[in-house]
Amino acid sequence: MTDLTLLDRSGSTSTTPLAEAPAFAKPVAPLRSRIAYAAAHVVPVATAENVPGAPAEIDWDATLAFRHHVWSWGLGVADAMDTAQRNMGLDTAATRALITRSAQEAAAVGGDLVVGVNTDHIGDEVLTLPQVIDAYVEQLQFVEDAGAGAVLMASRHVAQAAQSADDYRRIYREVLARAGAPVVLHWLGEAFDPRLAGYFGSTDWRTAAQTVQQIIAESADRVSGIKMSLLDADAEVAVRAGLPATARMFTGDDFHYVSLIAGDGVHHSDALLGAFAALAPHASAAIQALDAADDHEYARILGPTEQLSRQIFAAPTFYYKTGVAFLSWLNGHQRAFSMVGGLHAARSLPHLSEIVRLANDCGALERPELALERWHGMLALNGIEAATRTAVLA
C-alpha cells in the first residue's frame, strides 16, 4: 500500500496509507427520497490570465464535463451560484455564457438544472429599490429564456438598498410577480459573504425568518422552496417546520447536512450544497440508501464526509471554493489546480493537506493514485519531500 504524505502547520510531514475508493454504483433510476443539487464550480483555462480583477477565461470542456459528472450520479446541478465564484472572479459575460452553455447541456441529457439569479451585473453601484428590482428581473428573464430553473440569490444590492423588512417584502414581491415559474429563494449567511449581514431585515435569524415566511406566504405560487445557508442547524430546523407544504427547504448548511437531510421524522431538508460538488458519488450513494429505506447505510456513507466538508468550509468560509476546485483537480476533473481570479492561492498548504487527509479517510479521492501523484507533485513544487516508499501488504 502506498503512503500518502501529509503536512502540518509546523512544516512537519507524516504519512498515512492511501485508501481505496469506495465501490459506489451510479443510480439506474432517478433518485426519489430527496432532491439534491450540487453547486458546481468553474474550471479556468490554466494558461490564461485568470488573475485578480481580470475577466474570467473558462475551460468550457472541463467545466461542462464536470456538470455531466454530477448528472451521471443522479444529482441536479445548481449553476452560476457562489461556488462558481459569483462576486469573486466570475464576471457578467462569463456568468451568462455559463448559464447558456449549462442549460444547453442539461437539455441535451435531461439533467436537472437550476441557476443563480443575482444583481451582480450592475457592479458596485448604489441602487434604489426600483433599480434593484429591475436588475433582478433582468437576470431572471435571461435565466428563464435560457430554459433553466431559477434560484433568487441573496443580493449585495438588496442588502444595501433595503432599510426595513417592508423593503425586503416589496423587492421580493415585485420580482416574484415577474417569474414565469416557481423559484427557489436563497438565504446566505454572513459567513459566506460579510456584506449580507442582516439580510431579510435583521441580524436575529428569528426576526428575519418572519420576513422570509411573509414573503413566501404572499407569493406562495411563485416559490418552490428556499436554500438556507446560515450554518445553524437549529435555525434551519425551525424555519423548515414553518414552511408551507408547497415550499421545500434546501439545506445549504455544509456543516450539518447529514442530520438535516435525514430529517427528524416529520420534516427533512433537500439539498443545494457546494459540498456535494466535491462529494457527488457519496451524495448519490447515500440518497440511494434512503430510497431503499436504509437509514443506517445512509449515515454510514455520508456521515464521515461531514468532517471533510467542515474543513473545506472552515473560516474564512467564503474561500471554500478553493477546496472544491482542489478536490476536483485531485480527482482528475481538471488538468490544473487553478481558479479564476487567482483564488487557488486562498488556502495554505497545511489547510489543503488536511483536506487530503480527510478526503482519504472518507473515500472522497475518486482516483487515489492520481490524487497522490498530484498532491506529492504539489508538495515537491513547494520544496517538501514526499514519501517515496511503498509498503507491501503481507
BELRANOR-V692047 format. One record per pair of residues at least 4 apart in sequence whose C-alpha atoms are under 7 Angstrom apart, sorted by the first residue. I is the first residue (numbers start at 0). GAP is how many residues later the second one is. If there is no record, write none. Layout:
# BELRANOR-V692047
I_GAP, I_GAP
This chain:
# BELRANOR-V692047
0_16, 0_17, 0_389, 0_390, 0_391, 0_392, 1_15, 1_16, 1_388, 1_389, 2_12, 2_13, 2_14, 2_15, 2_384, 2_387, 3_11, 3_12, 3_13, 3_14, 3_368, 3_383, 4_8, 4_9, 4_10, 4_11, 4_381, 4_382, 5_7, 5_8, 5_9, 5_347, 6_4, 6_5, 6_6, 6_7, 6_343, 6_346, 7_4, 7_5, 7_342, 8_341, 17_342, 17_350, 18_341, 18_344, 19_343, 19_348, 20_342, 20_344, 20_345, 20_346, 20_347, 21_341, 23_257, 23_261, 25_47, 26_46, 26_47, 29_44, 30_43, 30_256, 30_257, 31_259, 32_254, 32_257, 32_258, 33_236, 33_253, 34_235, 34_236, 35_39, 35_40, 35_234, 35_235, 35_236, 36_38, 36_39, 36_40, 36_41, 36_234, 36_235, 36_236, 37_37, 37_38, 37_39, 37_40, 37_234, 37_235, 37_236, 37_238, 37_239, 38_38, 38_39, 38_40, 38_42, 38_44, 38_233, 38_234, 38_235, 38_238, 39_37, 39_38, 39_39, 39_43, 39_44, 39_234, 39_237, 40_42, 40_43, 40_284, 41_21, 41_42, 42_15, 42_16, 42_19, 42_20, 42_291, 42_296, 43_13, 43_14, 43_15, 43_294, 43_295, 43_296, 44_12, 44_13, 44_14, 45_290, 45_292, 47_9, 48_5, 49_4, 49_6, 49_7, 49_290, 49_291, 49_292, 50_289, 50_290, 50_291, 51_289, 51_290, 52_36, 52_288, 53_287, 54_36, 55_33, 55_34, 55_35, 55_38, 55_284, 58_4, 59_4, 60_4, 61_4, 61_271, 61_272, 62_4, 63_4, 63_38, 64_4, 65_4, 65_267, 66_4, 66_10, 67_4, 68_4, 69_5, 69_6, 69_7, 69_210, 70_4, 70_5, 70_40, 72_207, 72_208, 72_211, 73_210, 74_209, 75_35, 75_36, 75_37, 76_35, 76_36, 76_37, 77_35, 77_36, 77_37, 78_35, 78_36, 78_37, 79_4, 79_6, 79_15, 79_18, 79_19, 79_35, 79_36, 80_5, 80_34, 80_35, 81_4, 82_191, 82_238, 84_4, 84_5, 85_4, 86_33, 88_251, 88_252, 89_4, 89_5, 89_250, 90_4, 91_4, 91_29, 92_4, 93_4, 94_4, 95_4, 96_4, 97_4, 98_4, 98_16, 99_4, 99_46, 100_4, 101_4, 102_4, 102_43, 102_44, 102_45, 103_4, 104_4, 105_4, 105_5, 105_6, 105_7, 106_4, 112_35, 112_36, 113_34, 113_35, 113_36, 113_37, 114_28, 114_33, 114_34, 114_35, 114_36, 115_34, 115_35, 115_36, 115_37, 116_19, 116_22, 116_23, 116_33, 116_34, 116_35, 116_36, 117_18, 117_21, 117_34, 117_35, 117_37, 118_16, 118_17, 118_36, 118_38, 126_4, 126_5, 126_30, 126_34, 127_4, 127_33, 128_4, 128_32, 128_42, 129_4, 130_4, 131_4, 131_25, 131_26, 132_4, 132_38, 132_42, 133_4, 134_4, 135_4, 135_39, 136_4, 136_38, 137_4, 138_4, 139_4, 140_4, 141_4, 142_4, 142_5, 142_7, 143_4, 143_5, 148_34, 149_33, 149_34, 150_32, 150_33, 150_34, 150_35, 151_31, 151_32, 151_33, 151_34, 152_32, 152_33, 153_32, 153_33, 153_34, 154_4, 155_4, 155_39, 155_40, 156_4, 157_4, 158_37, 158_40, 161_5, 161_6, 162_4, 163_4, 163_37, 164_4, 164_35, 164_36, 164_46, 165_4, 166_4, 167_4, 167_32, 168_4, 168_46, 169_4, 170_4, 171_4, 171_43, 172_4, 172_42, 172_46, 173_4, 174_4, 175_43, 175_46, 178_43, 180_41, 181_39, 181_40, 181_41, 181_42, 182_39, 182_40, 182_41, 183_39, 183_40, 183_41, 183_42, 183_43, 184_40, 184_41, 184_42, 185_40, 185_41, 185_42, 186_40, 186_41, 186_42, 187_4, 187_40, 187_41, 187_42, 188_4, 188_7, 188_8, 188_40, 188_41, 189_4, 189_5, 189_6, 189_7, 190_126, 190_127, 191_125, 191_126, 192_125, 196_6, 197_4, 197_5, 199_8, 199_11, 199_12, 200_7, 201_5, 201_6, 203_4, 204_4, 205_4, 206_4, 207_4, 208_4, 208_30, 209_4, 210_4, 211_4, 212_4, 213_4, 214_4, 215_4, 215_7, 218_4, 222_24, 223_22, 223_23, 223_24, 224_22, 224_23, 224_24, 224_25, 225_22, 225_23, 225_24, 226_22, 226_23, 226_24, 226_25, 226_45, 227_8, 227_22, 227_23, 227_24, 228_22, 228_23, 228_24, 229_23, 230_22, 230_23, 230_24, 231_4, 232_4, 232_23, 233_4, 234_4, 235_4, 236_4, 237_4, 238_4, 239_9, 240_26, 242_4, 248_20, 248_21, 249_19, 249_20, 249_21, 249_22, 250_6, 250_18, 250_19, 250_20, 250_21, 251_19, 251_20, 251_21, 252_4, 253_19, 253_21, 253_55, 253_56, 254_51, 254_54, 254_55, 255_4, 256_4, 257_4, 257_44, 257_45, 258_4, 259_8, 259_9, 260_7, 260_8, 260_9, 261_6, 262_4, 262_5, 262_6, 263_4, 274_4, 274_34, 275_4, 275_7, 276_47, 277_46, 277_49, 277_50, 278_4, 278_85, 279_4, 280_4, 281_4, 281_19, 281_20, 282_4, 282_19, 283_4, 284_4, 285_4, 285_12, 285_15, 285_16, 286_4, 286_11, 287_4, 288_4, 288_5, 288_6, 288_8, 288_9, 289_4, 289_5, 289_8, 293_4, 294_4, 295_4, 296_4, 297_4, 298_4, 303_58, 304_4, 304_57, 305_4, 306_4, 307_4, 307_47, 307_50, 307_51, 308_4, 309_4, 310_44, 311_8, 311_11, 311_43, 312_4, 312_7, 318_27, 319_4, 320_4, 321_4, 321_21, 321_22, 321_24, 321_25, 322_4, 323_4, 324_4, 324_12, 325_4, 325_11, 326_4, 327_4, 327_5, 327_6, 328_4, 328_5, 328_6, 328_7, 328_8, 329_40, 329_41, 329_44, 330_34, 330_35, 330_36, 330_40, 336_7, 337_4, 337_6, 338_4, 338_5, 346_4, 346_5, 347_4, 348_4, 349_4, 350_4, 351_4, 352_4, 353_4, 354_4, 355_4, 356_4, 357_4, 358_4, 358_5, 358_6, 359_4, 359_5, 364_6, 366_4, 367_4, 368_4, 369_4, 370_4, 371_4, 372_4, 373_4, 374_4, 375_4, 375_10, 376_4, 377_4, 378_4, 378_5, 378_6, 378_7, 379_4, 379_5, 379_6
